[in-house]
Amino acid sequence: MIQNNINNKSNNEEKNEILFWKVIKNIFLFKRITSFLRVHFRFGYYGYYEIKSVKWMIKYKYYSLLKEKIEKGEEGLSFFHYYYQCFKSSKLIVYSIFNVDEPLKSDKSFYRSLFKNYYNYFINELLLNKYECIDSEFILLSSNNNNNNNNKKEKEKEIQTKDQKQLFMDRLIDYDNHVAYSIIVEDYGLYKPTDDDFIYSINQGSFNISLYLISSNQIIINKSNIDKIWKSILFHIDTVSIEINENNNSNKIITCSVNPKIDFLINKLKLQPPSSKIIKSVTDFKLNHSFTDLKLNDLLNSCFSISYLGFSKNQLNNKKKLIEKYKIPFSGYMIPDKVSNEFLTEDYFSLSTDQLQDYKKKFEEFELLGKFIGQIEINWESTTTEMISNLFKMILPFLNNSRSFLIYVYYLAMIKKQNNNNNNNNNNNNNNIQYPKFIISMDERSLIFLNSNINLNKKIKVLNDILNNYRNLVLNDGGSEDSFQISLTLNSIWNEFINYDVNKELMDILFQNFKKFHLTPPQDSSPKSPQMLDYLISIKYFIIINYSNFFNNNIEMLGYFKSMYPLEYQKSLSVFKLGYSIFYNDTIDFVIENITDFKEKLITYYIDHSININSYNNYHSNHYNPDTTTTTNNDIKDINNLDKNEREKCLRIINDPLKLKYYLKEGRLNQLILFNYYENISGDGGNGDGDSGLLDLSEITNEHAIINEICFRTDLKSIETFLSTKDPQRARWVLYYASLHGSLQVFKYIHNNSNHHWIFKDISLLPKEIYHSFIFSFLTDIVKINCSSIKFERSFI
């Protein structure tokens, strides 16, 4: 009975889904349904047919929508995108259709649909280079060529096609998109991978491509190419030339960036380590980790690389010779003599790969591999501490710069086991009595006191010794205990400790030192955690906090502050002014949730940044003091005397969460016209049947924002508002943004409207660069424009 109910329910769900898709795929019914969908404020809302930008769908992760449009083969999709100057794992982040998240990135049917439905764009244009750029002119291969130049052009085409195809395939390797790569190679047979492709994939860290090339037998590693592979990978990018003698011979230096590559080749692909001949050409291995980013797994992998490459204690002896000769073994860092002397006494500790494998199993057992070094408890009664110490001793010869010097300081202060035989010292033998002399700057203190709950007792001792050491230095220089230097040191450490969010015990020690020297802590620090805020309030450090330090950095703290300390919160709020800045989403949400706290401040903020700023300036100069940091009753009374319509509009924004969110996020002087547009345009699902935005062009001071938006939406009614003015500059911007967004409908609208034929007759109004071939083809084939002066700019794939 139960099973029958389950089966019936399943059958009903399948029938409902089939019926749903029948309705959705019926264009008439779909448009009819969406015509009833009206959004009262269009900011952030787009109709189905308004969305043509693939970049936009990827950026905001509308992957289901993207997949549906691609599989349907929707016309007019814009694949154009830019490079963005942000980095992730040393790679540029781009909104490419080949650089999406999983599971879409591994969806073979999706990419097969992409290449099938958009064959002309991806295969003909981008892969096979059917469109070519010669001397900055866009030339269709189907156009008539001068017969005398046929051979020359064919040769240019052959070279350019080869380069373009390689560029296309290299980009797929950059994105590690083995699915799209395999379709080009196997389904279409348009590319034959080489050893260089395999090497490039390893060097880019695109190991999915590497595995595909090996598992599909596209690349076979044997005696003929293994040395080439190892040399190309070990010395890729990290190869630098250094002068070692008068003959200017150059040797090879590698860095720890090779660690994942070596691990992949040896442990995943089961290759033999590089030959002794290759290893002999390596003069040094630089450990260029930053301590703050150093995990135990990173340290272990560097030791594996050292072992695989057969480095020995000769590297340590060479480093010691440099210290004795130049006293500066760490590039960019003037180290104290104490550190140099310590380094000269160090012994090299060598571990075999088998021993390192045993270490790895032990660390995995205690779940330590993924932890940062500074988060690991150091306890010499534990075998793992000795193992970690051995890893540090193994990398000593490969510390080369200021970042690695800090790793050595941490080793000295927190890990190195000391033999304290002087004065019958019975302290725990892992306490390094010299470490205060090593810790001389903020960088070194950050190593020790980040993650202060770890090794707390030792850090308490370190702090006491540092403070005593600084005091003694001042006294030895003839100063006094309340000297300016002591004050600077304490203030610096205080701010650091609040920033590091250290343990209460460490804060107490530091606070007592302030009291001892009759000093007070600085008042401009901002706690990052509730515990630190609790502590600062408990010692009466401050009652009024600076909201500006939290508003876009740690908004959660304001919520905690309000709930736990309402009186202090209100006092702080009274002196806070909402300043001109960019507001992040979580900050905006907090303001909306606590609108009564910020209402009058928002009114003041709105008046300062309203559209009618010019009409308000005279009033502003007579009634508003820019140095005032409080909102008094007189201020509010003055605001109430403003133009009634202006205040009503302000309240209309403040009382509507969606409008307020737009205003705080996007509402700058040159974009507030968009507010009117979003407020007045009705939602029509992108079918062109809705009411246009009520645009008053006399209000617009910067037209880029609004034209960009209406071209993105292909809002033809609003575009008509601009074009009907017969203003050439406005027409030029409409064509530019329509080209940028791939809005072919805008070009068709202009062509089919006799009132706008003047636009295409003036070639100077056309964009200097066209980003979509279907727009270029429309201009040349349908409009019959001579586009020889227009450059076709390919999209980055």
Buried (B, 14 or more C-beta within 10 A) or exposed (E): EEEEEEEEEEEEEEEEEEEEEEEEEEEEEBBEEBBEBEBEBBBEBBBBBBBBBBBBBBEEEBBEEBBEBBBEEBEBBBBBBEEEEEEEEEBEEBBBBBBBEEEBBEBEEBBBBBBBBBEBBBBBBBBBBBBBBEEEEBBBEEEEEEEEEEEEBEEEBEEBBEEBBBBBBBBBBBBBBBBBBBBBBEEEEBBEBEBBBBBBBBBBBBBBBBBBBBEEEBBEBEEEBBEEBBBBBBBBEBEBEEEEEEEEEEBBBBBBBBBBBBBBBBEEBEBEBBEEEBBEEBBBBBBBBEBBEBBBBBBBBBBBBBBBBEBEEEBBEEBBEEBEEEEEBBEEBEBBEBBBEBBEEBEBBBBEEEBBBEBBEBBEEEEBBEBBBBBBBBEEEEEBBEBBBBBBBBBBBBBBBBBBBBBBBBBBBBBBBBEBEEEEEEEBEBBBEBBBBBBBEEBBBBBBBBBBEBBBEBBBBBBEBBBEBBBEEBEEEEBEEEBEBBBEBBBBBBBBBBBBBBBBBBBEBBBEBBEBBEBEBBEEBBBBBBEBBBBBBEEEBBEBBBBBBBBEEBBEBBBBBBEEBEEBBEEBBEEBBBEEEEBBEEBBBBBBEBEEBBEBBBBBBBBBBBBBBEEBEEBBEEBBEEEEEEBEEEBEEBBEEBEEEBBEBBBEBBEBBBBBBBBBBBBBEEBBBBBBBBBBBBBBBBBBEBEBBEBEBEEBEEBEBBBBBBBBBBBBBBBBBBBEEEBEEBBBBBBBBBBBBBBBBBBBBBBEBEEBEBBBEEEEBBBEBBBBBBBBBBBBEEBEBEBEEBBBBBBBB
